[in-house]
Amino acid sequence: MRVGVARETAPGERRVALVPETAGKLAAGGFEILVEPGAGEAAAFPDDAYREAGATLASPWEADAVVKVAKPAADEVAKLRGGQLLIGFLDPLGDREGVERLAARGVTAFAMESIPRITRAQSMDALSSQATVAGYKAALLAAEHLPRFFPMLMTAAGTVPPAKVLVIGAGVAGLQGIATARRLGAVVTGFDVRPVVREQIQSLGANWLDLGVSGAEAEGGYARELTPDEMRAQQEALEARIAEFDVVITTAAVPGRAAPKIIPASAVRAMRPGSVIVDLAAETGGNCELTEPGSVVQREGVTLVGLTNLPSTMPYHASMLYSRNVQALLLHLAPGGELTLDWDDEITAGACVTKTKEAAPA
């Protein structure tokens, strides 16, 4: 099976779908890897590293399967042909037109964000691997924009108290944000509407914020969307407590939906001047009412960081982790380099968003 690694063309996207390490392992395992020249340069993986790993520099669009990070642009879709496989973040819940274009081309497409959250698929869970990068970077951005130290410092000029950080949402990104802020020396508190994660927050040395609002855990380990009454109660409780913190990192998301508005403008006004909000949900509208997706702005004396696609700002390790997810999926779909699509398999069926007639079950 020939696998093509396409160079990413989406604005600001610096990751690559396969790094030399995994390309080499796949090449040794029965795959032929075709890498578009320059595909890994933005992530610090030069063409020579792919050659040394056993890959060939060539057009990826002639391969049996094309692997990407971002969903293909219209001109890239036009390069695909019927019967090809496509693997990447395809946004099937948010971009139905894009999925329909792929279906019209006769492509069998697998969306990395649709990988089932089951034990067998953990090695393919790209949402979690990239959330790890985003949570880490969120804490660094908070420290960068906060006009004070994160750790407590004892100096000849006196003692500097530590910063107080609140992380809302204890998924993979939130837990990594908590761990990173703790390593930087801040006093960290975590909150989630799922009471079951309280133990995970406290295991990282963080405090638990009890707002008196909790919700059920939805299928797949996500938090379910709160009712309007629950959301209103959460906002009111948060507004009463948010002034205690110098930094707030928000990570709340509902798959396929706009991000829930957790922090109203009135809560931002309650924060001390110089405080920072890092909104990891900015890509889907943001958890804060005043977030401007893609920008860093100041509102009510508070810095709101609404940068999107944070994993791409750390492309080396983000690509390495994503590449291992893609490798695991390829080995699942094509053991030994021979394509075997088992539509009775939960992973294969769950991740597929379009399929050709030839690939569909009889």
C-alpha positions as CSV (number, residue, x, y, z in Angstrom):
1,M,0.0,0.0,0.0
2,R,1.4,3.4,-1.0
3,V,0.8,6.2,1.5
4,G,1.2,9.8,0.5
5,V,2.1,12.5,3.0
6,A,0.8,15.9,1.7
7,R,2.3,19.2,2.5
8,E,-0.1,21.3,4.6
9,T,-1.5,24.4,2.9
10,A,-4.0,25.7,5.4
11,P,-2.9,29.2,6.8
12,G,-0.8,28.8,9.9
13,E,-0.7,25.0,9.8
14,R,2.9,23.9,10.5
15,R,2.3,20.2,11.4
16,V,2.9,17.2,9.1
17,A,0.9,14.0,9.1
18,L,3.9,11.6,9.2
19,V,7.3,12.3,10.7
20,P,10.4,10.5,9.6
21,E,10.3,8.2,12.6
22,T,6.9,6.7,11.8
23,A,7.4,6.9,8.1
24,G,10.4,4.6,8.6
25,K,8.5,2.2,10.7
26,L,5.7,2.0,8.2
27,A,8.2,1.6,5.3
28,A,9.7,-1.3,7.2
29,G,6.3,-2.8,7.8
30,G,5.2,-3.2,4.2
31,F,4.1,0.3,3.2
32,E,5.6,2.5,0.5
33,I,5.7,6.1,1.8
34,L,5.6,9.0,-0.7
35,V,6.4,12.4,0.9
36,E,5.7,15.7,-0.8
37,P,8.9,17.7,-0.9
38,G,9.0,20.2,1.9
39,A,6.1,18.5,3.8
40,G,7.9,18.4,7.1
41,E,10.0,21.6,6.9
42,A,7.7,23.8,9.0
43,A,7.8,21.2,11.7
44,A,11.6,20.9,11.6
45,F,11.7,17.6,9.7
46,P,13.8,18.1,6.5
47,D,13.5,16.1,3.3
48,D,16.8,14.3,3.9
49,A,15.4,12.8,7.2
50,Y,12.5,11.2,5.2
51,R,15.0,9.8,2.6
52,E,17.1,8.3,5.4
53,A,14.0,6.8,6.9
54,G,13.2,4.9,3.7
55,A,10.5,7.3,2.3
56,T,10.5,8.6,-1.3
57,L,10.0,12.3,-2.2
58,A,7.2,12.4,-4.7
59,S,3.7,13.6,-5.3
60,P,1.5,12.2,-2.5
61,W,-1.7,12.4,-4.6
62,E,-0.8,9.4,-6.7
63,A,-0.7,7.1,-3.6
64,D,-3.4,4.7,-2.5
65,A,-3.9,6.7,0.7
66,V,-3.3,10.3,1.4
67,V,-2.6,11.4,5.0
68,K,-3.0,15.0,6.1
69,V,-3.5,17.1,9.3
70,A,-6.0,19.7,8.2
71,K,-9.0,19.0,5.9
72,P,-8.1,19.3,2.2
73,A,-8.8,22.6,0.4
74,A,-11.0,22.6,-2.7
75,D,-7.9,22.4,-5.0
76,E,-6.6,19.4,-3.0
77,V,-9.9,17.6,-3.2
78,A,-9.7,18.0,-7.0
79,K,-6.4,16.0,-6.9
80,L,-8.1,13.1,-5.2
81,R,-9.5,10.2,-7.2
82,G,-12.2,7.6,-6.7
83,G,-11.0,4.7,-4.6
84,Q,-8.4,6.6,-2.7
85,L,-8.2,6.7,1.1
86,L,-7.9,10.0,2.9
87,I,-7.0,10.4,6.6
88,G,-7.0,13.7,8.5
89,F,-8.9,16.1,10.7
90,L,-11.9,16.5,8.4
91,D,-14.4,18.3,10.6
92,P,-17.3,16.0,9.7
93,L,-19.7,17.7,12.2
94,G,-18.9,21.2,11.2
95,D,-18.2,21.0,7.5
96,R,-20.8,18.8,5.8
97,E,-20.1,20.4,2.5
98,G,-16.5,19.4,2.6
99,V,-17.5,15.8,3.4
100,E,-19.9,15.8,0.6
101,R,-17.2,17.0,-1.8
102,L,-15.1,14.0,-0.7
103,A,-18.0,11.7,-1.2
104,A,-18.6,13.1,-4.7
105,R,-15.0,12.3,-5.6
106,G,-15.5,8.7,-4.5
107,V,-13.0,9.0,-1.7
108,T,-13.0,6.7,1.4
109,A,-12.3,9.2,4.1
110,F,-11.4,8.6,7.8
111,A,-11.7,11.6,10.2
112,M,-9.2,11.5,13.1
113,E,-11.7,13.3,15.3
114,S,-14.2,10.5,14.8
115,I,-12.0,7.8,16.2
116,P,-14.1,6.0,18.9
117,R,-13.0,6.7,22.4
118,I,-12.5,3.1,23.4
119,T,-9.5,1.3,24.9
120,R,-8.4,-0.4,21.6
121,A,-8.3,3.0,19.9
122,Q,-6.3,4.9,22.4
123,S,-3.1,4.8,20.3
124,M,-5.2,6.5,17.5
125,D,-6.8,9.2,19.6
126,A,-5.5,12.3,17.9
127,L,-7.9,14.6,19.7
128,S,-6.2,13.7,23.0
129,S,-2.7,13.9,21.7
130,Q,-3.2,17.3,20.2
131,A,-5.2,18.5,23.3
132,T,-2.1,17.6,25.3
133,V,-0.1,20.1,23.3
134,A,-2.8,22.7,23.5
135,G,-3.1,22.4,27.3
136,Y,0.6,22.8,27.7
137,K,0.8,25.8,25.5
138,A,-2.2,27.4,27.2
139,A,-0.3,27.5,30.5
140,L,2.8,29.0,28.8
141,L,0.7,31.7,27.1
142,A,-0.9,32.6,30.4
143,A,2.5,32.9,32.0
144,E,3.7,35.0,29.1
145,H,0.8,37.5,29.2
146,L,0.4,37.7,33.0
147,P,2.4,40.8,34.3
148,R,3.6,38.9,37.3
149,F,5.5,35.7,38.3
150,F,3.8,32.3,38.3
151,P,5.9,30.9,41.2
152,M,6.4,32.2,44.7
153,L,9.8,33.9,45.0
154,M,11.7,34.7,48.1
155,T,14.1,37.5,47.4
156,A,16.2,40.1,49.3
157,A,13.6,42.6,48.2
158,G,10.8,40.6,49.7
159,T,8.5,37.7,49.0
160,V,6.5,37.5,45.8
161,P,3.3,35.4,46.2
162,P,2.4,32.8,43.6
163,A,-0.1,33.4,40.8
164,K,-3.5,31.8,41.2
165,V,-4.7,29.8,38.2
166,L,-8.2,28.4,37.5
167,V,-8.6,25.8,34.8
168,I,-12.2,25.2,33.7
169,G,-12.7,21.8,32.1
170,A,-10.7,18.7,33.1
171,G,-10.4,16.9,29.8
172,V,-7.0,16.1,28.4
173,A,-6.2,19.8,27.6
174,G,-7.4,21.0,31.0
175,L,-5.4,18.4,33.0
176,Q,-2.3,19.2,31.0
177,G,-2.9,22.9,31.6
178,I,-3.2,22.1,35.4
179,A,0.0,20.0,35.4
180,T,2.0,22.7,33.5
181,A,0.8,25.6,35.6
182,R,1.7,23.6,38.7
183,R,5.2,23.0,37.3
184,L,5.6,26.7,36.7
185,G,4.9,27.2,40.4
186,A,1.3,28.6,40.4
187,V,-1.4,27.7,42.9
188,V,-3.9,25.9,40.7
189,T,-7.6,25.2,41.0
190,G,-9.6,23.1,38.6
191,F,-13.3,22.9,37.8
192,D,-15.5,20.6,35.7
193,V,-19.2,19.8,35.5
194,R,-18.3,16.1,35.8
195,P,-17.8,15.4,39.4
196,V,-16.0,12.1,38.5
197,V,-12.9,14.1,37.4
198,R,-12.4,15.8,40.8
199,E,-10.0,13.0,41.8
200,Q,-7.9,13.5,38.7
201,I,-7.6,17.2,39.4
202,Q,-6.6,16.7,43.0
203,S,-4.1,14.0,42.0
204,L,-2.2,16.7,40.1
205,G,-1.9,18.7,43.2
206,A,-4.6,21.2,42.3
207,N,-7.6,22.3,44.3
208,W,-11.2,21.6,43.4
209,L,-13.5,24.5,42.8
210,D,-17.1,23.7,43.9
211,L,-19.5,25.9,42.1
212,G,-22.5,23.8,43.1
213,V,-23.1,22.9,39.5
214,S,-22.5,19.4,38.1
215,G,-23.7,17.6,35.0
216,A,-23.8,14.0,33.7
217,E,-21.0,12.6,31.6
218,A,-22.0,12.1,28.0
219,E,-21.1,9.3,25.7
220,G,-17.4,9.2,24.9
221,G,-16.3,10.8,28.1
222,Y,-17.4,14.3,27.2
223,A,-19.4,16.6,29.4
224,R,-23.0,16.9,28.3
225,E,-24.2,20.4,27.4
226,L,-25.7,22.1,30.4
227,T,-29.4,23.3,30.4
228,P,-30.0,27.0,30.3
229,D,-30.8,27.0,34.0
230,E,-27.6,25.1,34.8
231,M,-25.5,27.4,32.7
232,R,-27.0,30.5,34.3
233,A,-26.3,29.1,37.8
234,Q,-22.7,28.2,36.8
235,Q,-22.1,31.7,35.4
236,E,-23.4,33.4,38.6
237,A,-21.3,31.1,40.8
238,L,-18.2,31.7,38.7
239,E,-18.7,35.5,38.7
240,A,-18.7,35.4,42.5
241,R,-15.4,33.5,42.6
242,I,-13.5,34.5,39.5
243,A,-11.9,37.6,41.1
244,E,-9.9,35.3,43.3
245,F,-7.8,34.2,40.3
246,D,-5.0,35.9,38.2
247,V,-5.4,33.4,35.3
248,V,-8.3,31.5,33.9
249,I,-7.8,28.8,31.3
250,T,-11.0,27.5,29.7
251,T,-11.3,24.3,27.7
252,A,-15.0,23.5,27.6
253,A,-16.2,22.1,24.3
254,V,-19.2,20.1,23.0
255,P,-18.4,18.1,19.8
256,G,-20.1,19.5,16.8
257,R,-21.5,22.5,18.6
258,A,-20.5,26.1,19.4
259,A,-18.5,26.4,22.6
260,P,-20.6,27.0,25.7
261,K,-20.4,30.6,27.0
262,I,-19.1,30.1,30.5
263,I,-17.6,33.5,31.3
264,P,-19.9,36.4,30.7
265,A,-18.6,40.0,30.3
266,S,-19.7,40.8,33.8
267,A,-17.4,38.1,35.2
268,V,-14.5,39.6,33.2
269,R,-15.2,42.9,34.8
270,A,-15.0,41.3,38.2
271,M,-11.4,40.2,37.5
272,R,-8.4,42.2,38.7
273,P,-6.7,44.4,36.1
274,G,-3.8,42.5,34.5
275,S,-5.5,39.2,34.8
276,V,-5.4,36.8,31.9
277,I,-8.0,34.5,30.3
278,V,-6.7,31.8,27.8
279,D,-9.7,30.5,25.9
280,L,-8.9,27.1,24.3
281,A,-12.4,27.0,22.9
282,A,-11.8,30.0,20.7
283,E,-11.9,27.9,17.5
284,T,-15.6,27.2,18.1
285,G,-16.5,30.7,19.4
286,G,-14.9,30.7,22.8
287,N,-16.0,30.1,26.4
288,C,-15.8,33.7,27.2
289,E,-18.3,36.2,25.9
290,L,-15.5,38.7,25.1
291,T,-13.1,36.3,23.3
292,E,-12.1,37.3,19.8
293,P,-11.1,34.1,18.0
294,G,-7.6,34.3,16.5
295,S,-6.6,37.3,18.5
296,V,-5.1,38.5,21.8
297,V,-7.1,41.5,23.1
298,Q,-7.6,43.5,26.2
299,R,-11.1,44.0,27.6
300,E,-12.0,45.5,31.0
301,G,-8.3,45.5,31.9
302,V,-8.1,41.8,31.3
303,T,-6.0,40.1,28.5
304,L,-8.0,37.6,26.5
305,V,-6.0,35.1,24.5
306,G,-8.2,33.6,21.8
307,L,-5.4,32.1,19.6
308,T,-6.5,29.1,17.6
309,N,-4.8,25.9,16.5
310,L,-2.3,26.0,19.4
311,P,-0.8,22.5,18.5
312,S,0.5,24.0,15.3
313,T,2.5,26.5,17.3
314,M,4.5,23.6,18.7
315,P,4.7,21.6,15.4
316,Y,7.6,19.3,16.2
317,H,6.1,17.4,19.0
318,A,2.5,17.9,17.9
319,S,3.5,16.3,14.6
320,M,5.3,13.5,16.3
321,L,2.3,12.6,18.4
322,Y,-0.2,13.0,15.5
323,S,2.1,10.9,13.3
324,R,1.9,8.0,15.8
325,N,-1.9,8.3,15.8
326,V,-1.9,8.1,12.0
327,Q,0.5,5.2,12.1
328,A,-1.7,3.2,14.5
329,L,-4.8,3.8,12.3
330,L,-3.0,2.8,9.1
331,L,-1.8,-0.4,10.8
332,H,-5.3,-1.1,11.8
333,L,-6.8,-0.5,8.3
334,A,-4.0,-2.2,6.4
335,P,-2.1,-4.7,8.6
336,G,1.2,-5.6,6.9
337,G,0.6,-3.0,4.3
338,E,-2.5,-4.7,2.8
339,L,-5.7,-2.8,3.0
340,T,-8.4,-4.7,4.9
341,L,-11.5,-2.7,5.7
342,D,-13.7,-4.6,8.2
343,W,-16.9,-2.6,8.4
344,D,-18.0,-4.7,11.4
345,D,-15.1,-3.2,13.3
346,E,-16.1,-0.3,15.6
347,I,-13.0,1.7,14.8
348,T,-13.1,1.3,11.1
349,A,-16.8,2.0,10.9
350,G,-16.8,4.8,13.5
351,A,-13.9,6.8,11.9
352,C,-15.2,6.6,8.3
353,V,-17.2,9.6,7.1
354,T,-17.3,8.7,3.3
355,K,-16.8,5.5,1.4
356,T,-16.7,4.3,-2.2
357,K,-19.1,1.7,-3.5
358,E,-16.1,-0.7,-3.8
359,A,-15.2,-0.1,-0.1
360,A,-18.7,-0.3,1.2
361,P,-19.9,-3.6,2.6
362,A,-22.0,-5.9,0.4
